């Protein structure tokens, strides 16, 4: 079974947003061929907000999606 990505785990309430740093570091040290955004499970809109604005803006966007 494929491991859940950052976004899935965050939305499920399994991890804190700060865990994103651990995922980024894991991606940096892997030979995963996906982009970082894909690795984290982010869609284009989320990726844009994250890059153009901030971690905080991404967190707010994801919080709106929480069940």
mmCIF file of the N, C-alpha and C atoms, coordinates in Angstrom:
data_MODEL
# 
_entry.id   MODEL 
# 
loop_
_atom_site.group_PDB 
_atom_site.id 
_atom_site.type_symbol 
_atom_site.label_atom_id 
_atom_site.label_alt_id 
_atom_site.label_comp_id 
_atom_site.label_asym_id 
_atom_site.label_entity_id 
_atom_site.label_seq_id 
_atom_site.pdbx_PDB_ins_code 
_atom_site.Cartn_x 
_atom_site.Cartn_y 
_atom_site.Cartn_z 
_atom_site.occupancy 
_atom_site.B_iso_or_equiv 
_atom_site.pdbx_formal_charge 
_atom_site.auth_seq_id 
_atom_site.auth_comp_id 
_atom_site.auth_asym_id 
_atom_site.auth_atom_id 
_atom_site.pdbx_PDB_model_num 
ATOM 1   N N  . UNK A 1 1  ? 0.843   -1.196 0.000  1.00 0.00 ? 1  UNK A N  1 
ATOM 2   C CA . UNK A 1 1  ? 0.000   0.000  0.000  1.00 0.00 ? 1  UNK A CA 1 
ATOM 3   C C  . UNK A 1 1  ? 0.880   1.249  0.000  1.00 0.00 ? 1  UNK A C  1 
ATOM 4   N N  . UNK A 1 2  ? 0.522   2.201  -0.810 1.00 0.00 ? 2  UNK A N  1 
ATOM 5   C CA . UNK A 1 2  ? 1.335   3.414  -0.919 1.00 0.00 ? 2  UNK A CA 1 
ATOM 6   C C  . UNK A 1 2  ? 1.153   4.269  0.324  1.00 0.00 ? 2  UNK A C  1 
ATOM 7   N N  . UNK A 1 3  ? 2.246   4.826  0.774  1.00 0.00 ? 3  UNK A N  1 
ATOM 8   C CA . UNK A 1 3  ? 2.233   5.683  1.952  1.00 0.00 ? 3  UNK A CA 1 
ATOM 9   C C  . UNK A 1 3  ? 1.424   6.948  1.663  1.00 0.00 ? 3  UNK A C  1 
ATOM 10  N N  . UNK A 1 4  ? 0.672   7.401  2.640  1.00 0.00 ? 4  UNK A N  1 
ATOM 11  C CA . UNK A 1 4  ? -0.092  8.636  2.459  1.00 0.00 ? 4  UNK A CA 1 
ATOM 12  C C  . UNK A 1 4  ? 0.874   9.797  2.359  1.00 0.00 ? 4  UNK A C  1 
ATOM 13  N N  . UNK A 1 5  ? 0.523   10.766 1.537  1.00 0.00 ? 5  UNK A N  1 
ATOM 14  C CA . UNK A 1 5  ? 1.388   11.931 1.397  1.00 0.00 ? 5  UNK A CA 1 
ATOM 15  C C  . UNK A 1 5  ? 1.095   12.959 2.503  1.00 0.00 ? 5  UNK A C  1 
ATOM 16  N N  . UNK A 1 6  ? 1.877   14.002 2.517  1.00 0.00 ? 6  UNK A N  1 
ATOM 17  C CA . UNK A 1 6  ? 1.743   15.034 3.539  1.00 0.00 ? 6  UNK A CA 1 
ATOM 18  C C  . UNK A 1 6  ? 0.324   15.585 3.606  1.00 0.00 ? 6  UNK A C  1 
ATOM 19  N N  . UNK A 1 7  ? -0.212  15.967 2.459  1.00 0.00 ? 7  UNK A N  1 
ATOM 20  C CA . UNK A 1 7  ? -1.543  16.598 2.437  1.00 0.00 ? 7  UNK A CA 1 
ATOM 21  C C  . UNK A 1 7  ? -2.607  15.647 2.987  1.00 0.00 ? 7  UNK A C  1 
ATOM 22  N N  . UNK A 1 8  ? -2.581  14.404 2.574  1.00 0.00 ? 8  UNK A N  1 
ATOM 23  C CA . UNK A 1 8  ? -3.570  13.427 3.056  1.00 0.00 ? 8  UNK A CA 1 
ATOM 24  C C  . UNK A 1 8  ? -3.481  13.278 4.571  1.00 0.00 ? 8  UNK A C  1 
ATOM 25  N N  . UNK A 1 9  ? -2.269  13.164 5.072  1.00 0.00 ? 9  UNK A N  1 
ATOM 26  C CA . UNK A 1 9  ? -2.086  12.975 6.514  1.00 0.00 ? 9  UNK A CA 1 
ATOM 27  C C  . UNK A 1 9  ? -2.465  14.229 7.289  1.00 0.00 ? 9  UNK A C  1 
ATOM 28  N N  . UNK A 1 10 ? -2.126  15.404 6.743  1.00 0.00 ? 10 UNK A N  1 
ATOM 29  C CA . UNK A 1 10 ? -2.462  16.653 7.427  1.00 0.00 ? 10 UNK A CA 1 
ATOM 30  C C  . UNK A 1 10 ? -3.978  16.840 7.473  1.00 0.00 ? 10 UNK A C  1 
ATOM 31  N N  . UNK A 1 11 ? -4.640  16.610 6.343  1.00 0.00 ? 11 UNK A N  1 
ATOM 32  C CA . UNK A 1 11 ? -6.096  16.790 6.291  1.00 0.00 ? 11 UNK A CA 1 
ATOM 33  C C  . UNK A 1 11 ? -6.810  15.795 7.198  1.00 0.00 ? 11 UNK A C  1 
ATOM 34  N N  . UNK A 1 12 ? -6.198  14.642 7.387  1.00 0.00 ? 12 UNK A N  1 
ATOM 35  C CA . UNK A 1 12 ? -6.796  13.619 8.250  1.00 0.00 ? 12 UNK A CA 1 
ATOM 36  C C  . UNK A 1 12 ? -6.515  13.903 9.724  1.00 0.00 ? 12 UNK A C  1 
ATOM 37  N N  . UNK A 1 13 ? -5.699  14.935 9.974  1.00 0.00 ? 13 UNK A N  1 
ATOM 38  C CA . UNK A 1 13 ? -5.386  15.302 11.349 1.00 0.00 ? 13 UNK A CA 1 
ATOM 39  C C  . UNK A 1 13 ? -4.332  14.408 11.991 1.00 0.00 ? 13 UNK A C  1 
ATOM 40  N N  . UNK A 1 14 ? -3.595  13.684 11.167 1.00 0.00 ? 14 UNK A N  1 
ATOM 41  C CA . UNK A 1 14 ? -2.589  12.748 11.698 1.00 0.00 ? 14 UNK A CA 1 
ATOM 42  C C  . UNK A 1 14 ? -1.278  13.436 12.051 1.00 0.00 ? 14 UNK A C  1 
ATOM 43  N N  . UNK A 1 15 ? -1.007  14.574 11.407 1.00 0.00 ? 15 UNK A N  1 
ATOM 44  C CA . UNK A 1 15 ? 0.256   15.281 11.643 1.00 0.00 ? 15 UNK A CA 1 
ATOM 45  C C  . UNK A 1 15 ? -0.004  16.780 11.718 1.00 0.00 ? 15 UNK A C  1 
ATOM 46  N N  . UNK A 1 16 ? 0.946   17.483 12.328 1.00 0.00 ? 16 UNK A N  1 
ATOM 47  C CA . UNK A 1 16 ? 0.890   18.949 12.380 1.00 0.00 ? 16 UNK A CA 1 
ATOM 48  C C  . UNK A 1 16 ? 1.434   19.499 11.064 1.00 0.00 ? 16 UNK A C  1 
ATOM 49  N N  . UNK A 1 17 ? 1.066   20.742 10.756 1.00 0.00 ? 17 UNK A N  1 
ATOM 50  C CA . UNK A 1 17 ? 1.532   21.359 9.513  1.00 0.00 ? 17 UNK A CA 1 
ATOM 51  C C  . UNK A 1 17 ? 3.060   21.415 9.453  1.00 0.00 ? 17 UNK A C  1 
ATOM 52  N N  . UNK A 1 18 ? 3.701   21.615 10.603 1.00 0.00 ? 18 UNK A N  1 
ATOM 53  C CA . UNK A 1 18 ? 5.160   21.744 10.648 1.00 0.00 ? 18 UNK A CA 1 
ATOM 54  C C  . UNK A 1 18 ? 5.881   20.514 10.100 1.00 0.00 ? 18 UNK A C  1 
ATOM 55  N N  . UNK A 1 19 ? 5.188   19.386 10.070 1.00 0.00 ? 19 UNK A N  1 
ATOM 56  C CA . UNK A 1 19 ? 5.782   18.164 9.511  1.00 0.00 ? 19 UNK A CA 1 
ATOM 57  C C  . UNK A 1 19 ? 6.172   18.341 8.042  1.00 0.00 ? 19 UNK A C  1 
ATOM 58  N N  . UNK A 1 20 ? 5.650   19.382 7.405  1.00 0.00 ? 20 UNK A N  1 
ATOM 59  C CA . UNK A 1 20 ? 5.969   19.610 5.988  1.00 0.00 ? 20 UNK A CA 1 
ATOM 60  C C  . UNK A 1 20 ? 7.489   19.698 5.818  1.00 0.00 ? 20 UNK A C  1 
ATOM 61  N N  . UNK A 1 21 ? 8.176   20.259 6.828  1.00 0.00 ? 21 UNK A N  1 
ATOM 62  C CA . UNK A 1 21 ? 9.637   20.390 6.743  1.00 0.00 ? 21 UNK A CA 1 
ATOM 63  C C  . UNK A 1 21 ? 10.312  19.023 6.666  1.00 0.00 ? 21 UNK A C  1 
ATOM 64  N N  . UNK A 1 22 ? 9.793   18.075 7.431  1.00 0.00 ? 22 UNK A N  1 
ATOM 65  C CA . UNK A 1 22 ? 10.353  16.727 7.412  1.00 0.00 ? 22 UNK A CA 1 
ATOM 66  C C  . UNK A 1 22 ? 10.129  16.078 6.046  1.00 0.00 ? 22 UNK A C  1 
ATOM 67  N N  . UNK A 1 23 ? 8.951   16.303 5.474  1.00 0.00 ? 23 UNK A N  1 
ATOM 68  C CA . UNK A 1 23 ? 8.662   15.752 4.144  1.00 0.00 ? 23 UNK A CA 1 
ATOM 69  C C  . UNK A 1 23 ? 9.579   16.358 3.089  1.00 0.00 ? 23 UNK A C  1 
ATOM 70  N N  . UNK A 1 24 ? 9.800   17.660 3.185  1.00 0.00 ? 24 UNK A N  1 
ATOM 71  C CA . UNK A 1 24 ? 10.673  18.334 2.215  1.00 0.00 ? 24 UNK A CA 1 
ATOM 72  C C  . UNK A 1 24 ? 12.087  17.765 2.315  1.00 0.00 ? 24 UNK A C  1 
ATOM 73  N N  . UNK A 1 25 ? 12.549  17.592 3.535  1.00 0.00 ? 25 UNK A N  1 
ATOM 74  C CA . UNK A 1 25 ? 13.891  17.064 3.745  1.00 0.00 ? 25 UNK A CA 1 
ATOM 75  C C  . UNK A 1 25 ? 13.994  15.617 3.246  1.00 0.00 ? 25 UNK A C  1 
ATOM 76  N N  . UNK A 1 26 ? 12.947  14.829 3.480  1.00 0.00 ? 26 UNK A N  1 
ATOM 77  C CA . UNK A 1 26 ? 12.934  13.449 2.996  1.00 0.00 ? 26 UNK A CA 1 
ATOM 78  C C  . UNK A 1 26 ? 12.980  13.421 1.465  1.00 0.00 ? 26 UNK A C  1 
ATOM 79  N N  . UNK A 1 27 ? 12.222  14.333 0.838  1.00 0.00 ? 27 UNK A N  1 
ATOM 80  C CA . UNK A 1 27 ? 12.203  14.417 -0.626 1.00 0.00 ? 27 UNK A CA 1 
ATOM 81  C C  . UNK A 1 27 ? 13.578  14.823 -1.145 1.00 0.00 ? 27 UNK A C  1 
ATOM 82  N N  . UNK A 1 28 ? 14.203  15.808 -0.480 1.00 0.00 ? 28 UNK A N  1 
ATOM 83  C CA . UNK A 1 28 ? 15.536  16.272 -0.895 1.00 0.00 ? 28 UNK A CA 1 
ATOM 84  C C  . UNK A 1 28 ? 16.571  15.157 -0.848 1.00 0.00 ? 28 UNK A C  1 
ATOM 85  N N  . UNK A 1 29 ? 16.391  14.230 0.077  1.00 0.00 ? 29 UNK A N  1 
ATOM 86  C CA . UNK A 1 29 ? 17.361  13.146 0.251  1.00 0.00 ? 29 UNK A CA 1 
ATOM 87  C C  . UNK A 1 29 ? 16.956  11.853 -0.452 1.00 0.00 ? 29 UNK A C  1 
ATOM 88  N N  . UNK A 1 30 ? 15.927  11.947 -1.293 1.00 0.00 ? 30 UNK A N  1 
ATOM 89  C CA . UNK A 1 30 ? 15.473  10.738 -1.992 1.00 0.00 ? 30 UNK A CA 1 
ATOM 90  C C  . UNK A 1 30 ? 15.775  10.886 -3.479 1.00 0.00 ? 30 UNK A C  1 
ATOM 91  N N  . UNK A 1 31 ? 15.550  9.815  -4.209 1.00 0.00 ? 31 UNK A N  1 
ATOM 92  C CA . UNK A 1 31 ? 15.696  9.948  -5.665 1.00 0.00 ? 31 UNK A CA 1 
ATOM 93  C C  . UNK A 1 31 ? 14.314  9.893  -6.313 1.00 0.00 ? 31 UNK A C  1 
ATOM 94  N N  . UNK A 1 32 ? 13.326  10.354 -5.559 1.00 0.00 ? 32 UNK A N  1 
ATOM 95  C CA . UNK A 1 32 ? 11.946  10.412 -6.059 1.00 0.00 ? 32 UNK A CA 1 
ATOM 96  C C  . UNK A 1 32 ? 11.909  11.325 -7.273 1.00 0.00 ? 32 UNK A C  1 
ATOM 97  N N  . UNK A 1 33 ? 11.289  10.861 -8.340 1.00 0.00 ? 33 UNK A N  1 
ATOM 98  C CA . UNK A 1 33 ? 11.291  11.650 -9.568 1.00 0.00 ? 33 UNK A CA 1 
ATOM 99  C C  . UNK A 1 33 ? 10.128  12.625 -9.657 1.00 0.00 ? 33 UNK A C  1 
ATOM 100 N N  . UNK A 1 34 ? 9.195   12.531 -8.709 1.00 0.00 ? 34 UNK A N  1 
ATOM 101 C CA . UNK A 1 34 ? 8.068   13.471 -8.710 1.00 0.00 ? 34 UNK A CA 1 
ATOM 102 C C  . UNK A 1 34 ? 8.560   14.848 -8.272 1.00 0.00 ? 34 UNK A C  1 
ATOM 103 N N  . UNK A 1 35 ? 7.810   15.872 -8.644 1.00 0.00 ? 35 UNK A N  1 
ATOM 104 C CA . UNK A 1 35 ? 8.134   17.207 -8.144 1.00 0.00 ? 35 UNK A CA 1 
ATOM 105 C C  . UNK A 1 35 ? 7.835   17.221 -6.652 1.00 0.00 ? 35 UNK A C  1 
ATOM 106 N N  . UNK A 1 36 ? 8.376   18.194 -5.966 1.00 0.00 ? 36 UNK A N  1 
ATOM 107 C CA . UNK A 1 36 ? 8.126   18.301 -4.529 1.00 0.00 ? 36 UNK A CA 1 
ATOM 108 C C  . UNK A 1 36 ? 6.623   18.443 -4.262 1.00 0.00 ? 36 UNK A C  1 
ATOM 109 N N  . UNK A 1 37 ? 5.951   19.262 -5.047 1.00 0.00 ? 37 UNK A N  1 
ATOM 110 C CA . UNK A 1 37 ? 4.508   19.468 -4.844 1.00 0.00 ? 37 UNK A CA 1 
ATOM 111 C C  . UNK A 1 37 ? 3.741   18.150 -4.977 1.00 0.00 ? 37 UNK A C  1 
ATOM 112 N N  . UNK A 1 38 ? 4.084   17.370 -5.998 1.00 0.00 ? 38 UNK A N  1 
ATOM 113 C CA . UNK A 1 38 ? 3.422   16.069 -6.190 1.00 0.00 ? 38 UNK A CA 1 
ATOM 114 C C  . UNK A 1 38 ? 3.735   15.138 -5.024 1.00 0.00 ? 38 UNK A C  1 
ATOM 115 N N  . UNK A 1 39 ? 4.956   15.155 -4.575 1.00 0.00 ? 39 UNK A N  1 
ATOM 116 C CA . UNK A 1 39 ? 5.373   14.333 -3.443 1.00 0.00 ? 39 UNK A CA 1 
ATOM 117 C C  . UNK A 1 39 ? 4.552   14.674 -2.195 1.00 0.00 ? 39 UNK A C  1 
ATOM 118 N N  . UNK A 1 40 ? 4.304   15.971 -2.009 1.00 0.00 ? 40 UNK A N  1 
ATOM 119 C CA . UNK A 1 40 ? 3.537   16.427 -0.849 1.00 0.00 ? 40 UNK A CA 1 
ATOM 120 C C  . UNK A 1 40 ? 2.038   16.217 -1.038 1.00 0.00 ? 40 UNK A C  1 
ATOM 121 N N  . UNK A 1 41 ? 1.617   16.021 -2.300 1.00 0.00 ? 41 UNK A N  1 
ATOM 122 C CA . UNK A 1 41 ? 0.199   15.832 -2.585 1.00 0.00 ? 41 UNK A CA 1 
ATOM 123 C C  . UNK A 1 41 ? -0.525  17.128 -2.907 1.00 0.00 ? 41 UNK A C  1 
ATOM 124 N N  . UNK A 1 42 ? 0.229   18.174 -3.218 1.00 0.00 ? 42 UNK A N  1 
ATOM 125 C CA . UNK A 1 42 ? -0.394  19.471 -3.492 1.00 0.00 ? 42 UNK A CA 1 
ATOM 126 C C  . UNK A 1 42 ? -0.827  19.579 -4.944 1.00 0.00 ? 42 UNK A C  1 
ATOM 127 N N  . UNK A 1 43 ? -1.962  20.247 -5.170 1.00 0.00 ? 43 UNK A N  1 
ATOM 128 C CA . UNK A 1 43 ? -2.377  20.523 -6.549 1.00 0.00 ? 43 UNK A CA 1 
ATOM 129 C C  . UNK A 1 43 ? -1.726  21.836 -6.986 1.00 0.00 ? 43 UNK A C  1 
ATOM 130 N N  . UNK A 1 44 ? -1.946  22.226 -8.235 1.00 0.00 ? 44 UNK A N  1 
ATOM 131 C CA . UNK A 1 44 ? -1.265  23.412 -8.772 1.00 0.00 ? 44 UNK A CA 1 
ATOM 132 C C  . UNK A 1 44 ? -1.598  24.678 -8.000 1.00 0.00 ? 44 UNK A C  1 
ATOM 133 N N  . UNK A 1 45 ? -2.866  24.832 -7.679 1.00 0.00 ? 45 UNK A N  1 
ATOM 134 C CA . UNK A 1 45 ? -3.307  26.034 -6.965 1.00 0.00 ? 45 UNK A CA 1 
ATOM 135 C C  . UNK A 1 45 ? -2.625  26.119 -5.588 1.00 0.00 ? 45 UNK A C  1 
ATOM 136 N N  . UNK A 1 46 ? -2.563  24.989 -4.891 1.00 0.00 ? 46 UNK A N  1 
ATOM 137 C CA . UNK A 1 46 ? -1.919  24.953 -3.578 1.00 0.00 ? 46 UNK A CA 1 
ATOM 138 C C  . UNK A 1 46 ? -0.423  25.240 -3.700 1.00 0.00 ? 46 UNK A C  1 
ATOM 139 N N  . UNK A 1 47 ? 0.178   24.657 -4.713 1.00 0.00 ? 47 UNK A N  1 
ATOM 140 C CA . UNK A 1 47 ? 1.609   24.879 -4.933 1.00 0.00 ? 47 UNK A CA 1 
ATOM 141 C C  . UNK A 1 47 ? 1.890   26.365 -5.193 1.00 0.00 ? 47 UNK A C  1 
ATOM 142 N N  . UNK A 1 48 ? 1.061   26.988 -6.022 1.00 0.00 ? 48 UNK A N  1 
ATOM 143 C CA . UNK A 1 48 ? 1.234   28.412 -6.340 1.00 0.00 ? 48 UNK A CA 1 
ATOM 144 C C  . UNK A 1 48 ? 1.128   29.280 -5.089 1.00 0.00 ? 48 UNK A C  1 
ATOM 145 N N  . UNK A 1 49 ? 0.118   29.021 -4.269 1.00 0.00 ? 49 UNK A N  1 
ATOM 146 C CA . UNK A 1 49 ? -0.077  29.796 -3.038 1.00 0.00 ? 49 UNK A CA 1 
ATOM 147 C C  . UNK A 1 49 ? 1.129   29.628 -2.131 1.00 0.00 ? 49 UNK A C  1 
ATOM 148 N N  . UNK A 1 50 ? 1.603   28.399 -2.033 1.00 0.00 ? 50 UNK A N  1 
ATOM 149 C CA . UNK A 1 50 ? 2.738   28.086 -1.168 1.00 0.00 ? 50 UNK A CA 1 
ATOM 150 C C  . UNK A 1 50 ? 3.997   28.825 -1.634 1.00 0.00 ? 50 UNK A C  1 
ATOM 151 N N  . UNK A 1 51 ? 4.262   28.785 -2.944 1.00 0.00 ? 51 UNK A N  1 
ATOM 152 C CA . UNK A 1 51 ? 5.469   29.404 -3.496 1.00 0.00 ? 51 UNK A CA 1 
ATOM 153 C C  . UNK A 1 51 ? 5.345   30.935 -3.533 1.00 0.00 ? 51 UNK A C  1 
ATOM 154 N N  . UNK A 1 52 ? 4.190   31.423 -3.998 1.00 0.00 ? 52 UNK A N  1 
ATOM 155 C CA . UNK A 1 52 ? 4.017   32.868 -4.177 1.00 0.00 ? 52 UNK A CA 1 
ATOM 156 C C  . UNK A 1 52 ? 3.744   33.599 -2.869 1.00 0.00 ? 52 UNK A C  1 
ATOM 157 N N  . UNK A 1 53 ? 3.122   32.911 -1.921 1.00 0.00 ? 53 UNK A N  1 
ATOM 158 C CA . UNK A 1 53 ? 2.773   33.588 -0.673 1.00 0.00 ? 53 UNK A CA 1 
ATOM 159 C C  . UNK A 1 53 ? 3.600   33.050 0.489  1.00 0.00 ? 53 UNK A C  1 
ATOM 160 N N  . UNK A 1 54 ? 3.152   31.966 1.116  1.00 0.00 ? 54 UNK A N  1 
ATOM 161 C CA . UNK A 1 54 ? 3.877   31.500 2.304  1.00 0.00 ? 54 UNK A CA 1 
ATOM 162 C C  . UNK A 1 54 ? 3.362   30.150 2.769  1.00 0.00 ? 54 UNK A C  1 
ATOM 163 N N  . UNK A 1 55 ? 4.096   29.575 3.708  1.00 0.00 ? 55 UNK A N  1 
ATOM 164 C CA . UNK A 1 55 ? 3.636   28.357 4.386  1.00 0.00 ? 55 UNK A CA 1 
ATOM 165 C C  . UNK A 1 55 ? 2.282   28.616 5.034  1.00 0.00 ? 55 UNK A C  1 
ATOM 166 N N  . UNK A 1 56 ? 2.165   29.786 5.647  1.00 0.00 ? 56 UNK A N  1 
ATOM 167 C CA . UNK A 1 56 ? 0.934   30.143 6.363  1.00 0.00 ? 56 UNK A CA 1 
ATOM 168 C C  . UNK A 1 56 ? -0.269  30.155 5.420  1.00 0.00 ? 56 UNK A C  1 
ATOM 169 N N  . UNK A 1 57 ? -0.073  30.705 4.230  1.00 0.00 ? 57 UNK A N  1 
ATOM 170 C CA . UNK A 1 57 ? -1.158  30.774 3.247  1.00 0.00 ? 57 UNK A CA 1 
ATOM 171 C C  . UNK A 1 57 ? -1.560  29.362 2.817  1.00 0.00 ? 57 UNK A C  1 
ATOM 172 N N  . UNK A 1 58 ? -0.572  28.497 2.648  1.00 0.00 ? 58 UNK A N  1 
ATOM 173 C CA . UNK A 1 58 ? -0.864  27.107 2.284  1.00 0.00 ? 58 UNK A CA 1 
ATOM 174 C C  . UNK A 1 58 ? -1.619  26.427 3.418  1.00 0.00 ? 58 UNK A C  1 
ATOM 175 N N  . UNK A 1 59 ? -1.185  26.654 4.643  1.00 0.00 ? 59 UNK A N  1 
ATOM 176 C CA . UNK A 1 59 ? -1.846  26.040 5.789  1.00 0.00 ? 59 UNK A CA 1 
ATOM 177 C C  . UNK A 1 59 ? -3.322  26.453 5.836  1.00 0.00 ? 59 UNK A C  1 
ATOM 178 N N  . UNK A 1 60 ? -3.578  27.747 5.627  1.00 0.00 ? 60 UNK A N  1 
ATOM 179 C CA . UNK A 1 60 ? -4.957  28.241 5.657  1.00 0.00 ? 60 UNK A CA 1 
ATOM 180 C C  . UNK A 1 60 ? -5.783  27.584 4.562  1.00 0.00 ? 60 UNK A C  1 
ATOM 181 N N  . UNK A 1 61 ? -5.186  27.440 3.391  1.00 0.00 ? 61 UNK A N  1 
ATOM 182 C CA . UNK A 1 61 ? -5.885  26.817 2.271  1.00 0.00 ? 61 UNK A CA 1 
ATOM 183 C C  . UNK A 1 61 ? -6.233  25.355 2.597  1.00 0.00 ? 61 UNK A C  1 
ATOM 184 N N  . UNK A 1 62 ? -5.286  24.631 3.162  1.00 0.00 ? 62 UNK A N  1 
ATOM 185 C CA . UNK A 1 62 ? -5.523  23.240 3.517  1.00 0.00 ? 62 UNK A CA 1 
ATOM 186 C C  . UNK A 1 62 ? -6.531  23.129 4.661  1.00 0.00 ? 62 UNK A C  1 
ATOM 187 N N  . UNK A 1 63 ? -6.456  24.062 5.608  1.00 0.00 ? 63 UNK A N  1 
ATOM 188 C CA . UNK A 1 63 ? -7.389  24.025 6.737  1.00 0.00 ? 63 UNK A CA 1 
ATOM 189 C C  . UNK A 1 63 ? -8.834  24.131 6.251  1.00 0.00 ? 63 UNK A C  1 
ATOM 190 N N  . UNK A 1 64 ? -9.055  24.864 5.175  1.00 0.00 ? 64 UNK A N  1 
ATOM 191 C CA . UNK A 1 64 ? -10.400 25.006 4.609  1.00 0.00 ? 64 UNK A CA 1 
ATOM 192 C C  . UNK A 1 64 ? -10.914 23.676 4.058  1.00 0.00 ? 64 UNK A C  1 
ATOM 193 N N  . UNK A 1 65 ? -9.991  22.757 3.759  1.00 0.00 ? 65 UNK A N  1 
ATOM 194 C CA . UNK A 1 65 ? -10.374 21.468 3.170  1.00 0.00 ? 65 UNK A CA 1 
ATOM 195 C C  . UNK A 1 65 ? -10.558 20.380 4.221  1.00 0.00 ? 65 UNK A C  1 
ATOM 196 N N  . UNK A 1 66 ? -10.154 20.685 5.459  1.00 0.00 ? 66 UNK A N  1 
ATOM 197 C CA . UNK A 1 66 ? -10.249 19.656 6.499  1.00 0.00 ? 66 UNK A CA 1 
ATOM 198 C C  . UNK A 1 66 ? -11.700 19.249 6.712  1.00 0.00 ? 66 UNK A C  1 
ATOM 199 N N  . UNK A 1 67 ? -11.880 17.968 6.993  1.00 0.00 ? 67 UNK A N  1 
ATOM 200 C CA . UNK A 1 67 ? -13.244 17.457 7.167  1.00 0.00 ? 67 UNK A CA 1 
ATOM 201 C C  . UNK A 1 67 ? -13.841 17.966 8.465  1.00 0.00 ? 67 UNK A C  1 
# 
